[in-house]
Amino acid sequence: MSKGLGKIQRALLEMLSDEPRSERELACDIYKIEPDANGRYVCSDAQYVAVRRALRRLKQLGYVDDMWTGVGVPRRGWFRYGEGACCKWPRT
């Protein structure tokens, strides 16, 4: 059994604030991915899945939550609970 949060989970908690961020943005930041020739940030599927898995576990533990943002094009954003959090609805 694990005795605490993993490396990716700890990095996510440091990066997240009350501003929602996408999973792809977080993956590129954690793995320090540089833009390609077209200026796009591309992370591998394995990196993306590792970040999604870590976010899902952090949500189960109550550290973070997600919300759907965007108009017309829905986008899932993740944020951290804490002082000044953007969304303060009652948690179940």
C-alpha positions in Angstrom: 0.0 0.0 0.0 1.1 3.5 -0.7 2.0 5.7 2.2 1.1 9.0 0.6 0.5 10.9 -2.6 2.6 10.1 -5.7 5.0 12.4 -7.6 2.4 13.4 -10.2 -0.3 13.9 -7.5 2.0 16.2 -5.5 2.9 18.1 -8.6 -0.7 18.6 -9.5 -1.6 19.9 -6.1 1.2 22.5 -6.4 0.0 23.6 -9.9 -3.7 23.7 -9.3 -5.4 26.8 -8.0 -8.9 28.2 -8.1 -8.6 28.7 -11.9 -9.8 25.6 -13.9 -7.1 24.0 -16.1 -7.5 21.2 -18.6 -5.9 17.8 -18.3 -3.8 18.3 -21.4 -2.4 21.6 -20.0 -1.5 20.0 -16.7 0.1 17.0 -18.4 2.3 19.3 -20.6 3.3 21.4 -17.6 4.2 18.3 -15.4 6.2 16.7 -18.1 7.8 20.0 -19.2 6.8 19.5 -22.8 8.0 22.1 -25.3 5.9 23.2 -28.3 6.5 21.5 -31.6 7.3 23.2 -34.9 3.7 24.3 -35.3 3.6 25.8 -31.8 1.4 23.0 -30.4 2.1 21.3 -27.1 1.7 17.5 -27.6 2.0 15.0 -24.8 1.9 11.2 -25.2 -1.1 9.2 -24.4 0.7 7.6 -21.5 1.5 10.9 -20.0 -2.1 12.1 -20.4 -3.5 9.0 -18.9 -1.1 9.2 -15.9 -2.3 12.7 -15.2 -6.0 11.7 -15.6 -5.5 8.8 -13.2 -3.8 11.1 -10.6 -6.6 13.7 -10.9 -9.2 11.0 -10.5 -7.6 9.8 -7.3 -7.1 13.3 -5.9 -10.8 13.9 -6.6 -11.7 10.7 -4.6 -9.6 12.0 -1.7 -11.3 15.4 -1.9 -8.3 17.5 -2.8 -9.6 18.7 -6.2 -12.7 18.9 -8.2 -13.7 19.3 -11.8 -16.2 21.4 -13.7 -17.2 21.8 -17.3 -16.3 25.2 -18.8 -16.6 26.8 -22.2 -19.4 28.0 -24.4 -20.3 25.8 -27.4 -17.2 23.7 -27.0 -17.3 22.0 -23.5 -14.0 21.6 -21.8 -13.3 19.9 -18.5 -11.4 22.1 -16.1 -9.8 21.0 -12.8 -9.2 23.2 -9.7 -8.1 22.9 -6.1 -10.2 23.5 -3.1 -9.0 26.2 -0.7 -9.1 29.8 0.2 -10.7 31.9 -2.6 -11.8 28.8 -4.6 -13.9 29.8 -7.6 -16.7 27.3 -6.9 -18.0 26.9 -3.4 -21.0 24.6 -3.7 -21.8 22.1 -1.0 -19.8 18.9 -1.5 -21.6 15.6 -1.0 
